[in-house]
Amino acid sequence: MEKLKEMYMVSGKGKYTDEFYGKKVQKELNSRGKESIRFAPAFYTLYSLGLAPVEIGRMAEYQIKIAKKQTRKKERKPKGPAIRTR
């Protein structure tokens, strides 16, 4: 049930919380990631109720996993002018 709850949260808001070196970081999916997981929660619900085969559940989990890798990239601030010394 935890996976199902997470799928609905990610697909609905397009945001999720991930843990990175002990810190919780909130990430946001890009538009391509949001589009790819649009039906994943529905498929996983059918699988959870026993109305769909195992492959459907695995496919939904895999879609979420791939979508989480498609997050928006934050723009990095330049640290300063690059000065070369010889």
CORMONOR-V593738 format. One line per field, one symbol per residue. ss: DSSP state (H for helix, E for strand, L for the rest). psi: psi as a letter, one per 40 degrees, with the letter a starting at -180 (. if undefined). burial: 1 if it has 24 or more other ideal C-beta (glycine too) atoms within 12 Angstrom, else 0. Layout:
ss: ???
psi: ???
burial: ???
This chain:
ss: LHHHHHHHHHHHHLEEEEEELLEEEEEEELHHHHHHLLLHHHHHHHHHLLLLLHHHHHHHHHHHHHHHLLELLLLLLLLLLLLLLL
psi: dddddddddddddeiihihhfeihhhihiiddddddededddddddddeeeiidddddddddddddddegihhihihieiihhhi.
burial: 00010111011001010000000000101000110110011011001000000001100110110011011000000000000000
